[in-house]
Amino acid sequence: FLEIENKEDFRKFKEDLLKRAKEKANARKPSYETQSPK
């Protein structure tokens, strides 16, 4: 499991995760980019 040293690492990890999720969603559904799940 990924070890999180501090809040900065956690922030980077979250941003990377969101970026990957967005890219995956856009690859599946191009119209998704204007919508946000939350």
Buried (B, 14 or more C-beta within 10 A) or exposed (E): EEEEEEEEEEEEEEEEEEEEEEEEBEEEEEEBEEEEEE
